[in-house]
Amino acid sequence: MNLSLPEGLILWYISKLKVIRKMWMTTRGDEPDLDKSIPLTSGPANTEEVLDDASFMQGVKDCIPTLLGYLSIGFAAGVIEMTAGLSLAETALLSLIVYAGSAQFIAAGMLASSGSATAIIFTIFFVNLRHLLLSAAVSPYFRHLTPLKNMWIGSLLTDESFGVAMTRAIGRKTLSERWMHGLNITAYLNWFVANMAGAYFGRWITNPERLGLDFALPAMFIGLVVLQLMQRKNKKLHINVAIIAVICVIFASMASLGSMSVIVAAVIAATMGVVMERWK
């Protein structure tokens, strides 16, 4: 896949941060917190890499806590797509091919306002640019797979599945391909069902916010963040990085950076995290 210049720079920047962090931890004679937070193995002391052999069904089970978020947002997306004039078949194709909540909301709104295909494609591209960061963060755990298999995993990666995967990655060198497929495919099918349910029943539910469905997704992400923090050894550092990211998002949004706010906040917070760990 060919990357544009901004995308390539982002991936290059993240890779350099990882190299700097690893070099610093090596000079101190320490291992990164991720490797020390959970015992890696009870096997021989010379084992260099711990392989994750979790099953497909375990991935399905680990996806269950996120299903409410998919259901609520997917249902709302189906309602919006229906009110924008899309048929059930068009809603199904949008859900299966695009598979992104924010992108589908934008596409439905722009289609309703007779936006051009070019404008819709470029808008969705920039709104979902954060997936470059998600893929770059999770890719080291699948280096043992072929590029084609990595593309298959990355094509179904979402914010929610990324959060679950990074929680499982704590204390591990790799992640199970079967487990990741179980996680991704379960989320994918659940999203499709939620979209279709919203498109079908949306004629009777015109305001999903009245049912509190709009808060299900933020609540789910709060839970994922708490679970990750509980398993980190240096909780103070990670909490500080999270606070920096929130502050950066607020200021970036005030500066009208739009969807780039998330990327700017992630880069700044990651840099500050490396600096704080380097000089602690």
N, C-alpha and C positions, 0 to 999 in steps of 0.2 A: 504494500500500500504506500503510495506517495504522500509525504507530509508536506504541508506548506511551511514557509519559513518560520512564522510564529510558533507553529506546533513543534517543529524541530528544535527551536531554541528552548522551549519549555522542557522537552524531554532531556536535552543536553544539560540544562541547568539542574534538574532534579538528579541526574546521574552524577554530576560533579559534587552535589551536596552529600550524596551517599558515600562517594569515594573519600571526601574530606573527613566525614564522620568516622569511617572505618579506619583511616590512617591515624587519626587522633586516638581512638580507642586502643589501637595496636601499640602505639608508642607509650601509652600509659600501662600497658600490660593487662588491660581490662577487656571484657567482652561486652558488646552492646546489651542494653537493658532487655531487649527482646529475647536474647538468648539466655538471660539469667533469671527472668521472671518466673519461669516454670521449668522444673527438672525435665531435661530433654529425654533421657533414657535411663533405664536401669541395667543396660547391657554392658559390654566391654568398655573400658575407659578410652580405648583408641578409636572409638566410633566417631567419624568426622561429620556425618550427616544423618539426621533423623528423617526417615521417610514416613509420610502420612499415608496409611493404607485404609482410611475410612471408606465405607461402602457408599453406593449410590443412595440407598435408603436412609443412611445417616444424614446425607445432604438434604434429603426431603424433610426429615424430622427437624433439622436445624433451620429450615426455611419457615417452618410453621409460625414462629413468633412474629414474622414480618408480614404474614398474609393479610392481617387487618389493614395495614397501610396500603397494600396493593389493592385490596377490595374497595376501600373508601375512595382513593384517588382514581382508580380505574373506573369505578361506578360513575363518579363525577365527570370523568373524561367522556364516557359513553353518553351521558346526558347532554353535555356540551356539543358533542359531535352530532347527536340527533337533532338538537335545536338549530344547528348550523345548516341542516338540510341534507346531511349524509344519510344514505340508506344503510341497512344492516350489513350488506355485503361490503360497502365502502368502509364502514366502521371496522369490520373484521380485517380487511386488508391493511388499514392504517395501523391497527393494533399489532398485527403480526409482522409487518415490515418495518414500521418506524419504532415501535416498542419503547416509547419514552413519553412520560406523562406531560412534561412541560412542552415538548415538541408537538404533541397531539392537541393540546389546548391552543397553542399558537396556530397550528395548521387549520384547526376548525374555525378559529376567529378570522384568519386571513381569507379562508375560502368563503366565509359568510360575507366578507366585505369585498369579494371579487379581487383578491390579491393575485399577482402573477405567480407562476410556478417558480420562476427564478428568485423572486423575493422571498417566497416561502422557504425554499431550499437554503438560501444563505442565512436567513434569520434563524432557522432551526440549527444550522451548523454552528453558529456562534453561541447560541444559547446552551448547546450541549458540548461545548469545547472542554468543559471540566472532565469529560470522560478520558481525555488524554492523561490527566493527572491520576485518575483512578486506575487506568490500565498500567501506567508506568509504576505505580506503587505495588500492584499485585503481581506483575510479570516476573519478578525474581523468584517467586515460589513455584513457577512452572517452567523453569529453564531446562528441565529434563525432558520436556515435550517438544515435538516438532513444531515449526512455525504454523503449519496448517491447524494443528490441534490448539495452539495458542489463539489463533484467529477465531476458532469456533467458541472457545471460552470467552474471549473478549467481546464477541458479537452479542452475547446475552448478559454481559455485566451491567448491573444497575447500581444506583447509590445504595440500595438496601442490601443486595447480595455482596457488594464490596464491603459494607460494614460487618456483615456476618463473617466473610472470608478473613478480614484482617483481625477479627477477634480470635478466630481459630488459629491464625498464623502465629500468634504469640507463643514463643517457645519452640517453634518448628522451623526447619530449614526449607521444607517443601510442603505443598498441599496436594491432596489426592485428586487426580483427574476425575475419578468416578464420583467422589464427594461433591466436587464443584459442578459437575453436570447435574447431579441430583438437586443441588441448590438452585442452579440457573433455570433448569427446565421446569421445576415446580413453580418458581416465580413467574416464568413466561406464560405457562398455561393458566395460572391464577389471574394474571393480568388480562389475558384474553377473555376469560369467563366474566371478569368484572366489567370489562368494556361492553361486552355483548348484553350483560344484564342491565347496565346503565342505559344503553341504546334502546332496549326493549321496554323497560319499566319507566324510562325517563319521561314519558308522556304524562305520568301521574305524579312524578316527583320533580318539580321544576326548581327547587331550591334545596340542594343537599346540605348546605351549611346549617340549615335549621335543625338538622339531625346531629350536628357536631362532627360530621364526617371529615370536615376540612382539618380538624385537629389530630386525626388519627396518625397521619404521616409524621408531623413534628414529634408527637409522643413516642412513636416507634424509634425515631432517631435518637431521642434523649435516652431511651433505654439502651440502645446499642453503645452510645458513648459511655454511659455509666458502667456497662459490662466490661468495656475495654479498660477503663481507668482502674477498675477493681483488680485487674490482672497485671497491671503495670507495677514495676518495682519502684520507679521514681515518679510517684504520682504528682508531686509538686511541680516538676518540670512540665509534664504533659498538661496539667491544669493551666499553667501559665501560658503555654503555647495555644491552648484552646481559647483562653481569654483574649490573647493577642489577635487570633484569627477573627473572633467576633467583632472586636473593635475595628479591625481593618475592613471587614465587610461593611460595617456601618458607615465608615468614612468614604469608602469606595462607592457605596450606593448614593451617598450625599453628593459625590462628585459626578454622578450620572454615568457611571461606567457600565451600568446594566449587568448583563450576564458575566462580563469580565471581572466583576467584583469578587466572585468566588475564586477565580484563578489568582488574582492579585493577592487576596488574603492568604491563600494557601502558600504561595511563594514567599511572602514576607514572613508568615508565621514559621514556615519550615526553616528559613534562614536564621531567624531569631532563636529557634530551638537548637540549631547547631551551635550558634554562638554561645548561648547559655550553657550548653553541655560542655563546650570547649573551655570555658573560663570558670566553671563552678569550682 
